[in-house]
């Protein structure tokens, strides 16, 4: 996972820790292994880098001995996910593979009750649905934590399906059986389509034709996947199928392009993020059309620019040693104080405090 990736909300960090806390495990050493400052958990605006979150999930897997991270009614022993994948590899097509994987997990009490439904939407759609609420449904979890686990299950199964056939599967829609959470803006880039909340059940739909796609993976490629799965499937790249994500991709690429930054009079690298007309030309639409499409998706060019800057700032401060003044210049801030104000608005912390707390966790 490289820098510049979409950051992870603190709500997911809290939910990931909840199972370990229910098992009586101390969260502080787990956060330290992930290089996540414990103080971040007290601020709803805080975010962590994908690398930090992936390290936390790996630490939780080891500490709990549970692929559900202690969030289920029973423990899912390490290797269960791998055996499900092995069972699916021998299938001729995606539809058969997903159905076999879902049946595999239904063999275990308390396992996720996922189902593949064919023929929805006048016969043109396939639906991946979470039936009967959550499979791993443990007493003591808050409603918000149940919702996050449901989201994780849908993400992992959707992305696993794409991996099996070696293609990204665009979702036509995604719906969730709960109200919009505080981090609702993160759903569209995660699932690649506008989410619907307050639905009768949690499910996602895609073109039924994908079910006939052949399974192209084998045991050697599965070994590569399993080095980081299932946690790695949670932290894969956003899909970029919406206009907003295409704009975000263009902005991130410009921010990180080799040779792109110029030198400021003080000798610092300065980024020149493209303005809206430049991005519109790259996407072959007029500036007015781009503004309209972003507005229809509930965002704006300035909001996306701020998000790209925020995520790059969090990742850089957490993972690298770039001087804060240089980072501010690279993100396009003319003054260090402007960057400090923006970072506090994004995360509730100053850049210096965030880096100090993060790096103090390195053990």
C-alpha angles and dihedrals in degrees: 000000000000133000120275093051122137111278125235124245120241088239088072091048091053092047093049090054095047096083093049090049090052087055090055096253121148110247096202098073089046091053090047091054088052091045091237115144108235089220090067090071090069094063119072090204095058121113135185133209121261088247092056092049093048090051090050093052091048090050090049092050090055095043097046099033084219131115088207088056091235093302097113135081088244134025116263102213119228108268096038092105090047093053090049088054092048089052091053097047094075094058120109097224144013097260093056091044094052092046091050092049092050091049090049093058093044087064088073121072109241093018122138110283099217123162137188113221121195129203103030121145096040090317096303100099139067118206129207104203136183105222128204094009116283124351094212095050110163129182114246097039118120121236090252091055092050088051093052092050089051089052091050092051092052092047094049095048094045093049093043088054090054091048092052092060097031093239137102109247111213113220116226091203143346126204134184131205095227139063121276109286123222089264095049091131089069094063099075096057091042096053100025095234137070110277126230118212131197091039123154091252142359110264145132131215132211138168110293091223089077089069091072094052110117121248104248102179125096138187094280094054090043089060089058092050093047093057088076104016142152089008092046091060089061093056101045120126121286111259100242097213096129123075089243092057092047088054091046090051091052092050094046091048092052092048092053101033115131112249091009101111117079126208120263121221087261091056097256127132112254124198122220106203110199117256123236096268090054093050091046090054090050090053091045095241134110120261090246092052091049092051091049095048092048090049090051088053090052099251143084139222092255092051091052092048090052091049092052091049092047095050093046091048093050093047094046095048092046100042109025143046099232110145111255093235091054091047091052091052093046090053090055101256112145093204132035091226091059090055091049091052092048094047092050089050091050100044110010090244137087118249091245094050092046093052093044093051093044096048092044086066093063107113 
